[in-house]
Amino acid sequence: MAFHKFSFVRFFTIVIILYTTISQISFAQDNEVIVDSFFSRGGHTNNWAVLVCTSRFWFNYRHIANALSIYRTVKRLGIPDSNIILMLADDVACNPRNAFPATVFNNAGRYLDLYGDNVEVDYRGYEVTVENFIRVLTGRVAPDTPRSKRLLSDDRSNILVYMTGHGGNEFLKFQDAEEISSFDLADAFEQMWEKRRYHEILFMIDTCQANTMYSQIYSPNILATGSSELGENSYSHHMDTDIGVAVIDRFTYYNLEFLENVDMQSKATLKDLFNSYNPTFIHSTPGVRSDLFPRPLDKVLVTDFFGSVQNVELTGQQYNISNSDTVDETTISDESNFKITEYRSKESPRESEKPDSKNFHLFNVNSKQSSPSLAQFLIASILFGTLIKLVSIKL
């Protein structure tokens, strides 16, 4: 009797161990999926863009077109004007030498007027200075500065900082009057980090020896790319003979060529963008600095910086929007196979029918039922075999 009682206790203990082990494996795998999902997404809640053309005068037409081209792209991908700081000399569209008044084009075919009727220039003319640029980044603006001229970002903001103009080894000229150095830029970014003014930054610059401008950056969560290495020039792509000057630079042109195929729902990553750079076409060597950036580039969507965050919580229920008291239940035949309940009542859906998850980031992960993996099956088989062997020995 004692022997059978001992065998039963051992059997029961092994079953509990087996169940606990499999449960822990399943829990660890689910957690791995959640952690993977967390680190592969941006983690930001809003997007901003600071677009700066540091040149002026008619012969720098292409720099104006560069900045306006990126401006058009980020607006198309969802960043509103309220979240864009555009710094532009703005002396090209209405220049007396412009054969097409009140227009700016970035191609000789003149298919698209970048200036159009929907451009909001925040800092124009002589307002485009090194001081104002640094004040915008760091938030150290005068109290009477209007909201439209402020970068109202926070620690959940992803910021695109794009700059174009004439530069050299670790400096960028502002309207042939002053310069900003790579040290000034690095210190401004550090102030932003200390003041929790960004979550992640993509710094993109199109100028001669552009890659030297991000060499001194030391703040975390910053990804940088430039058009040319030390000692290299950044070249224009083509000119419009009617306008009489070059209309766009090569680095910006090939970035736009890629970005024109991106929409708000695109899954294209920054790795795809950087891999599209061809020094043969650009006529210089583009660079990428990612040592300060924690996420793998193949997990960073282009729209994390060039687009706008659009978080949607998938609830599975349709909330009350009508006055009827009838309830219709339908099942949508798709891969999600969600059961949609259409409420036609003045009362809200019962609390018990609302989704359990309050975190929209994890809702889809938590709603999935994890299926046994090969590792789980093998471990369970080994433990079960051991169990049978122990029991058979005792019997």
N, C-alpha and C positions, 0 to 999 in steps of 0.2 A: 504494500500500500504506500509505504514511504517512498519506494523506488518510483512508482507511477506518479506520485505527487511531485517528486523531484523533476521527473521528465517533463511533466506538464508545465512546471514553473520555468524550466529552461526553454521549452518550446515557446511559451508566452513571451519570455524576455527577448528571445531572438527575433520574434515577430515585431515587437516594439522597436528594437534596434533597426531592423530592416525598414520599417515604415518611416522612422525618424531620418535615417540616412537618405532615403529617396526624396523625402520632403525637403531636406536641407539642400540637396542637389538642385531640385526644381526651383527653390527659393533663390539660390545663388545665381542660377541662370536667368531668372526673371529680373533679378537686380542688375545683372550684367547688361541685359537689354536696356533697362531704364537708364543706367549710368551711361552706356554707349549713346543712347538717344540724347541724353542731357549734354554731353560734351560735343556731339556732332552738330547741334543746333546753335544758333548765335547766342541765345540767352538775352537778347536785347528786346526792348519794347518800343523803341522809336528810332527813326533815322534822320540824320542831318547831313547837309552838304555845304562845304565852304569852297567856293569856286573863285579863283583869283587869276585875273590877267594883269600882269605887272607892267605891260608895255602900253605905250601910247603912240600917236602919230600914224599917218596913213600907211607908211611902208611896213608897219607891223600888223596889217590887216589880218594876217593868218592867226595871230595870237588871240585877237578878239574872237575870230571864228572858232578857234580851239575851245575857248571857255564857253561860248554860247552853244557849241555842239554838245558838250558834256551837260550843260544846263538843260537842254532839250531832252537829253536821254534820261536824266534822273527824274524829270517831271513826267515823262512818258511812263516810267516804271513806278510811279506812285508817290514820289516825295513832293509834297505841296510847297508852294512858294513860301509859306510861313516857316518852313524848315530849311530854306535855302538862303545862304548869304552869298550874293553875287557881287564881286568887286571888279569893276570894269571901267576903263578910261572912257568908253562910250563916245568916242570921237570919230568913228568910222561911218556909221549909218548916214549921218547928215553931213559928212565931209563934202566940200564943194567938188572934190575930184571923183566922187562916187558917181559913176555913170548910171547907177540904179538907186536913186535916192531912197533913204529910209529902209534900206535892205542890207542884210549881211548874208553871204552865201559861203558854203564850205566846199563847193564843187563847181567846176567850170561849166557844167550843164545848167547850173542855177535852178535845180529842181525844187529846192527847199529854202525858203527864206527863214533864216534862223532868228531874225529880229522880230518879224511878224507884228502881231498886235497884242502879245501876251508875255512880255518880258518885263520883269521887275528887277531893276538894278538897284541894289541897296547902297553901295558905295561907288560913286562915279567921279570921273575926272581926277582932280587933285585930292580927293578924299582917299584915293587908293595909295596909302602910305604904309611903311613898315610898322609904325606905331599903331595905326588903326587895325591892321591885320593882327598884331599880337594882342591888342586889347579885345578884339572879337574872340580870339581863341581862349584867352584867360578869363574873360568876363569882367575885366577891369575897365568898364566903360563909364562915361559920365552919367550921373543920375537922370539927366533929361534926354538920354539916348532913346529914341523910339524903339518899340518892341521889334519892328521889322529889321533893325540893325543889330539885334542881339542874338548871340548863339545861346539859346535857352536849353542847353542839353543837360543831361544828368548821368548818373553812373549806370544807366541802362541804355545809353545812346550809342549807336554805331554812327561814326562820322566819316564821311568821305572828304578829304582835303585834296583838292586838285589845284595845281599851280602851273602856269605857263608864262614864258617870257624869255629874256636874255640872261644868261648866267655864265658862271665859270667854276673854277675849283672851289667848292664849298661856299658859294655865294650866288644870290639871285638879285638882279637889278630891279628896282622899282622906278619906272618911268624915267630912266637915265638921270635920276636925281639922288638916289640913295640905294643902299644894298641891305639885304638880310643875309646873315651868315647861317651856316649849318648849326653853329652853337646857339644862336638866337632861337632858331626853330626848335632845337632839342630842349632848351630850357622852357620854352612856351608849352611844349607837350608835357613836360614834367609838372609844370604848374597845373595843367589841366588834370593830370592824374591825381595830384595831391588834393585838388579841390573836387574830386569825383565828378568831373565834367564829361567823362566818356566811359564807355564799356570797351569798345574796340575802335581803332582808327585805321583806315586805309589811306596812306599818303601816296599820291601819284603826282609826278612832276615831269613836264616836258620842256626841257631846255638843254643847252649845251652843258656837257659834263654833269648831267642831272643826278647821277647816282651818288655823287659826292655830297649832295645836300642831305641825305639821310644817314651819312656815315657816323654822325655824332649822337644820334638818338639813343637814349638809354632807358626810356620809360616802357613799362610792360604793355602788352596787348596792342602793339603797333605793327602793322604790316606796310611795307614800303616798296614802291616800284618806280623806276625812272627810265628815261629814254636813251641815255648814253653814259658810257664809262668816263673815267678821268682821261682827259686828252682828246675826247671825241666830241664832234659837233652834233647837233640835232638839226636835221634837214627838213625843208618843206617838201610837200608831196607833189604839188603841181600848181600852176598859175592859171589865171583866167586872163586871156589877152585883152578882153574888153574892159575888165576892171584894172588890169595893168600890174597886178602884184600877185604873189602867191596867196592862196586862199585857205590852206590848212597845212599843218605839219605832219610828217610821216607817222610818228609814234601815235599821235591822237587819231589820225586817219585809220590806222589798223586796229586800234582799240574800238573805234566806232563800228568798223566793219564786223567785228565780233558782237558788239553790244546790240546792233540792229536786229540780230537774230534771237535776242533775249526778250521774253515778256515777263509779266508779273509771276506767272506760274512756272517759269523755267527752272530746271534743276541743274543748269550749267554752273560750274564751280569756278573759283578763282584759279585753280590749277589749270582748268581748260583755257581760261583767258591767257594766263602766262605762257602756256605751251603753244599758244597761237602766235607768239612773237617770233618773227623771222628776221634776224639781223640782215639778211640779204635784201629784203624788201625795205626795212626801216633805215638801212644805211648807217646804222650804229648798233651798239650792243646794249640792249635793254637789260636792266638789272632788277632783281627781286631780293629784298631782305626780309627774312621770316624768323630770325632767331629770337625775336622778342614776342613772337605771336604763338600762343599755346596750341591753337587748333590746327590739325592737318589741313592743308590747302584743298585737298580733294573732298573735304567735308564742309567747306565754306562756300555757300552759294553766292553767285554774283550779286543777287538781289539783297544779300545781307548788307551791302554798302550802296549799291546803285539803285535799290528799290525801297519799298516801304513795307513795314511789318503789317501783316494782315492775319492776326490770330483768330481762329474760328473754333468754337467749342462744339463738338459733335455730340448732341444730347440723345438722339434716338427718339425724342418725342416732339410733337408739334404743339406749341402752346396756344392757348385760347386767343383767337382773334375774331370770333364771330359771336352772335347772340343766341344761336340755337342751342337746345339742350341735348341734341342727339350726338351720339358718339360713333364714329366710323373707324374701323380698324382695317388697315391694309398692309400688306407685306410687299416691300419693294424687292423685286427679283434682280439683285445685283450681287457683286462679289462680297459686299458687306452683309447682305441678308438681314438688314435691320427691320424690325417691326415698328411701323410708324402708326401712332395713335393720333387721329385727328379729333381734337376736342372742339365741340361746338356748344360750349356752355359759357355762362358768365363767370363761372368759378374756375380757378386755376387748377391745373392738374394736381392730383394728390401727391403729397410729398413722397409717398412710397413709390410713385411712378417716375420720380426724377432720378437721374443718374447718380450713383453713389459718389463718383469721383468729383472732387471740387477743383482739381488741378487739370486744366485743359491740356497741359503739356503731356501729362501721363495718362490721360483718359484712354487713348487708343491702346496703350501698352497694357494697362490694367484690365481692359475689357477683353483682352485675348485670353483664351484658355491655352495654357502651355501644354504641348504634347511631349510625351517622353522622348528623350533623345537616345542616340545609340549608346552614349556613356552610361546613362541611367539604366538602360536595358541590360548592359553587360554587368554592371555592379549588382543589379537586382538578381541576375542569373547566378552570379558567383555566391552571393549571400544565401540565396535560396538553396543552391546545391550544398553549401556548407551546413545549412540547417537540416536538410534531409539526411546528410551523412551523420551528423551528431545524434539525431533522433534514432536512426537505424542502429547505430552502435549501442546505444543504451537499451534498445529493445532486443 
